[in-house]
Amino acid sequence: MEKQKLSGKTILKLAGALLALAYLGFCLYAGITGKFPNMHKAEHVMRFGDLKNWVSGGISAVMIFALCITSAFNDLNLQKGRKKSFLPLFLTMILPIILLLLLESYLDIGWIGIALYAGIAVFLFGVAWTPQLLNQWIARRLLRNEPMSGKQQVQIIEWIHFHPLKKLLIFGLWGFGVVLVLRGIWVTATGKIEMDGELFLFLLGTAVLVVALFQKMRRYICTPYRNIPVLNQILSKKQLEQLLDGEHFEPIAFEDEGMKKYLEIYQSQNWMLIGGKLLSKKLALWFTMNRFRNHTSLKVLYLNGMTAKATADLDIRGDRYKEFTAVLKELIGYEGTLKLYEKEEQLAQKFASFFPEQTSEQDRVAAFLSQDVTAIRQDYIQTFSPPPDPRKKKRSRREREEKVFFNFNGERLTKIKRI
């Protein structure tokens, strides 16, 4: 493994982070033990109000530490070619600030408060860092040798990106806004709180957000299995579960070290799992990629004209591009070129023409996925293949010309003879 050299700027950033961490420890020590009287004097700190010096000093130390360590990690480029997640580092800055404020309150009830503070700290930091560690572990549960039903497999895939938890949090936040508005109306109507301009604007703004976000919240929560793009908008929850009955996933092996470490793609007979998104091999017709610095976005065009999206948290270039493209060609089952630009509507009409007896898109897709689709896919390929290049015809005529060599004095002369 190549040894990483530290530049002078990186060393200064790491030193700044260590000093900030040491000062944070001093502030916590002063606050918990009650020593250093000057650290317990209250000062007015902007919107925070009156804060003790050890609290405001700790908040400053946390912010300096987070900025220095984030910049140093970027210099070190510890996740080469992989999409960087700023959530853990962002929470590393925000959560300690919240916890410092909580600690000041908990200290009023002694060591029980400190123990409670420590428990909350461990829990919140776990929430910040464990998702990245759990993603791969959850996905690898699909590789178990024991047989699993389609429902079990779909539920595992859904938890890769924690969608059930996200749905609960989103509904909770929206419901909290509803409670705030209703509570505000109740306390003002009963005369417990006098309505002033600031309270009115707060209630009005909250009510507008609650109403405006209702449809998005409902659509996010009610859409089944968000890790199955396109099909989750067409098929029912039960139909999606039945589609995976009898499927067995296996990992795709890569030669590139970065792809081995960061890019896990699983496939079964009819499905491929890329970036936690389940894509149908039967429906996949073509793909396009947008490559960014640390990640690659993928669009897969289905036979019915709809597009499924997935993201690979890796920079796909050079040899990686060849390996990744080979996997995607296996997904669509075709090596050639198709003319599909702005043909989504034509694709949808053609897809419907194969199922004249089905009246809804749900019935058509369900019927398509439940049968052998080889003939239908070949029809699509023939329809949307580009016309032959006339220049290739000229070359083929030249190839039919035979060169004949003859001479009188042993020197070669050339004569063209047509066959």
MARLOKE-511923 format. One line per field, with one value per residue (C-alpha): z, x, y; residue number from 0. Coordinates in steps of 0.1 Angstrom, whole numbers. Example, Ala and Ser with C-alpha at 12.3 -4.5 7.8 and 13.67 -1.06 7.14 Angstrom:
z: c(78/71)
x: c(123/137)
y: c(-45/-11)
i: c(0/1)
END
This chain:
z: c(0/-10/20/21/25/45/32/55/52/61/92/103/99/119/146/147/151/180/197/193/207/237/244/241/267/290/286/294/324/337/332/348/378/385/386/370/381/351/328/346/340/316/285/258/226/197/192/217/246/278/278/302/290/290/269/243/243/237/208/192/197/181/150/146/150/125/99/103/103/73/53/64/53/19/15/24/0/21/-2/-35/-64/-41/-35/-2/23/43/66/93/95/94/123/141/142/149/174/199/199/208/234/250/255/269/292/309/317/328/352/374/383/390/378/366/340/329/324/304/284/276/265/242/227/219/203/182/170/162/141/123/114/113/81/59/78/76/39/28/56/47/10/16/34/-1/-6/21/10/28/5/9/-3/-26/2/24/-5/-13/24/26/-5/9/41/21/20/52/34/61/87/64/58/96/101/73/85/121/110/89/118/142/120/121/159/161/140/159/193/183/173/205/229/212/209/246/256/271/247/231/193/182/148/153/165/136/110/126/125/90/76/93/80/44/46/60/32/4/15/21/-15/-15/19/10/-23/-6/22/1/-27/-20/-21/-32/-41/-72/-95/-121/-111/-77/-95/-116/-96/-62/-32/-35/-72/-65/-39/-61/-89/-67/-57/-67/-74/-61/-61/-67/-66/-97/-95/-106/-112/-102/-65/-60/-76/-54/-23/-30/-58/-50/-78/-74/-101/-104/-134/-140/-118/-111/-80/-86/-59/-39/-68/-83/-121/-143/-170/-189/-192/-196/-232/-231/-206/-203/-178/-163/-147/-120/-99/-71/-84/-115/-122/-143/-163/-177/-203/-201/-229/-218/-223/-186/-171/-139/-121/-100/-86/-82/-54/-74/-102/-133/-156/-175/-169/-145/-174/-194/-165/-156/-192/-196/-166/-180/-214/-194/-178/-212/-229/-261/-275/-305/-309/-308/-319/-289/-285/-276/-285/-251/-264/-293/-269/-247/-277/-290/-255/-253/-288/-275/-250/-267/-242/-212/-204/-178/-176/-144/-162/-192/-171/-149/-180/-196/-165/-161/-195/-218/-234/-259/-290/-278/-271/-305/-321/-302/-313/-350/-348/-332/-347/-369/-407/-423/-431/-469/-465/-452/-484/-505/-484/-488/-526/-525/-504/-533/-556/-560/-565/-590/-594/-624/-643/-671/-655/-620/-608/-594/-612/-599/-617/-603/-612/-603/-592)
x: c(0/14/23/4/25/11/14/22/-14/-29/-6/-17/-54/-49/-31/-59/-85/-65/-62/-99/-106/-84/-101/-135/-123/-113/-147/-165/-142/-149/-186/-189/-166/-177/-141/-127/-153/-147/-159/-193/-201/-230/-225/-250/-242/-264/-295/-285/-292/-272/-247/-220/-185/-178/-209/-201/-164/-174/-196/-168/-144/-168/-172/-135/-128/-154/-141/-105/-111/-134/-108/-80/-100/-106/-69/-61/-87/-94/-122/-105/-129/-159/-188/-181/-208/-209/-237/-214/-191/-221/-237/-203/-205/-243/-249/-222/-235/-270/-255/-235/-268/-285/-255/-259/-295/-287/-260/-288/-297/-262/-244/-277/-279/-243/-250/-281/-260/-235/-262/-278/-244/-236/-270/-269/-233/-244/-273/-247/-221/-238/-259/-227/-216/-250/-257/-233/-243/-280/-274/-252/-281/-295/-266/-276/-278/-311/-342/-361/-395/-399/-414/-383/-359/-379/-379/-341/-336/-360/-338/-306/-314/-336/-367/-391/-373/-373/-411/-416/-395/-411/-446/-435/-422/-453/-475/-455/-463/-500/-499/-481/-508/-537/-521/-514/-550/-563/-542/-551/-588/-589/-571/-541/-517/-524/-520/-494/-478/-448/-470/-495/-467/-452/-486/-494/-460/-463/-498/-487/-458/-481/-506/-480/-460/-490/-491/-453/-454/-484/-468/-435/-451/-477/-454/-444/-408/-390/-359/-377/-379/-407/-423/-433/-454/-472/-475/-490/-470/-481/-472/-437/-432/-443/-419/-390/-402/-376/-349/-314/-289/-252/-224/-207/-169/-147/-109/-105/-96/-118/-148/-142/-142/-170/-192/-214/-237/-259/-278/-304/-320/-344/-330/-299/-293/-271/-266/-295/-319/-335/-336/-356/-335/-367/-377/-342/-336/-309/-288/-270/-244/-235/-201/-192/-161/-170/-201/-219/-256/-273/-305/-320/-347/-374/-394/-426/-408/-402/-368/-353/-325/-297/-264/-230/-210/-178/-159/-163/-134/-107/-107/-136/-157/-150/-160/-191/-202/-199/-222/-248/-248/-255/-284/-300/-289/-278/-244/-254/-266/-303/-318/-339/-335/-369/-386/-403/-438/-432/-419/-449/-473/-454/-454/-492/-496/-483/-511/-544/-565/-550/-567/-542/-505/-505/-520/-497/-465/-477/-485/-451/-430/-448/-438/-409/-401/-374/-395/-408/-373/-361/-389/-379/-342/-352/-375/-351/-318/-302/-303/-272/-244/-241/-204/-202/-220/-192/-166/-183/-182/-145/-140/-155/-128/-98/-63/-44/-6/14/46/69/102/96/83/49/22/-13/-45/-80/-103/-140/-157)
y: c(0/34/56/89/121/149/185/214/227/193/191/225/216/184/203/229/200/185/219/225/191/197/230/213/188/216/233/201/195/230/226/192/198/234/246/277/303/325/297/298/335/340/361/371/352/365/344/318/343/341/312/303/307/269/263/290/281/244/254/274/245/220/242/248/211/201/226/216/178/181/200/176/146/162/168/132/119/88/77/77/79/74/98/116/118/150/139/123/154/177/159/158/196/200/173/183/218/205/182/210/229/197/191/225/216/180/192/206/170/158/127/112/140/134/97/106/130/103/79/104/113/77/72/103/96/61/75/97/71/37/40/39/7/-9/-4/-31/-54/-52/-57/-88/-105/-111/-135/-159/-196/-202/-197/-164/-154/-125/-104/-110/-100/-68/-58/-62/-41/-14/-12/-6/31/30/40/27/48/78/75/74/105/125/117/126/160/168/157/178/208/200/198/231/248/233/239/276/280/264/284/317/308/300/332/314/333/366/366/390/396/373/343/350/349/317/299/311/300/266/261/270/245/218/223/227/196/173/158/152/136/114/103/95/75/57/46/10/-1/30/11/-4/26/28/-4/9/35/9/-24/-31/-40/-77/-78/-65/-91/-119/-109/-118/-152/-178/-153/-159/-130/-134/-107/-95/-97/-68/-66/-29/-26/5/-13/-43/-22/4/-9/-39/-50/-81/-99/-127/-143/-113/-85/-65/-44/-13/13/-2/2/-29/-29/-53/-71/-79/-43/-27/-16/10/30/64/75/109/107/131/136/111/94/82/86/60/61/29/32/6/-9/10/44/51/56/40/59/46/60/44/61/58/76/54/62/43/6/11/24/-8/-31/-11/-8/-46/-50/-26/-44/-76/-57/-48/-80/-62/-52/-30/5/17/50/59/97/113/80/75/80/57/31/34/29/-1/-16/-12/-28/-61/-63/-52/-71/-53/-19/-5/-1/-22/-52/-48/-47/-75/-97/-88/-97/-130/-145/-152/-118/-128/-123/-89/-77/-88/-69/-37/-42/-46/-16/8/-3/24/19/5/30/35/39/3/-9/8/-9/-42/-38/-30/-61/-82/-69/-93/-82/-103/-100/-110/-100/-109/-101/-113/-79/-76/-56/-51/-56/-53/-81/-80/-113)
i: c(0/1/2/3/4/5/6/7/8/9/10/11/12/13/14/15/16/17/18/19/20/21/22/23/24/25/26/27/28/29/30/31/32/33/34/35/36/37/38/39/40/41/42/43/44/45/46/47/48/49/50/51/52/53/54/55/56/57/58/59/60/61/62/63/64/65/66/67/68/69/70/71/72/73/74/75/76/77/78/79/80/81/82/83/84/85/86/87/88/89/90/91/92/93/94/95/96/97/98/99/100/101/102/103/104/105/106/107/108/109/110/111/112/113/114/115/116/117/118/119/120/121/122/123/124/125/126/127/128/129/130/131/132/133/134/135/136/137/138/139/140/141/142/143/144/145/146/147/148/149/150/151/152/153/154/155/156/157/158/159/160/161/162/163/164/165/166/167/168/169/170/171/172/173/174/175/176/177/178/179/180/181/182/183/184/185/186/187/188/189/190/191/192/193/194/195/196/197/198/199/200/201/202/203/204/205/206/207/208/209/210/211/212/213/214/215/216/217/218/219/220/221/222/223/224/225/226/227/228/229/230/231/232/233/234/235/236/237/238/239/240/241/242/243/244/245/246/247/248/249/250/251/252/253/254/255/256/257/258/259/260/261/262/263/264/265/266/267/268/269/270/271/272/273/274/275/276/277/278/279/280/281/282/283/284/285/286/287/288/289/290/291/292/293/294/295/296/297/298/299/300/301/302/303/304/305/306/307/308/309/310/311/312/313/314/315/316/317/318/319/320/321/322/323/324/325/326/327/328/329/330/331/332/333/334/335/336/337/338/339/340/341/342/343/344/345/346/347/348/349/350/351/352/353/354/355/356/357/358/359/360/361/362/363/364/365/366/367/368/369/370/371/372/373/374/375/376/377/378/379/380/381/382/383/384/385/386/387/388/389/390/391/392/393/394/395/396/397/398/399/400/401/402/403/404/405/406/407/408/409/410/411/412/413/414/415/416/417/418)
END
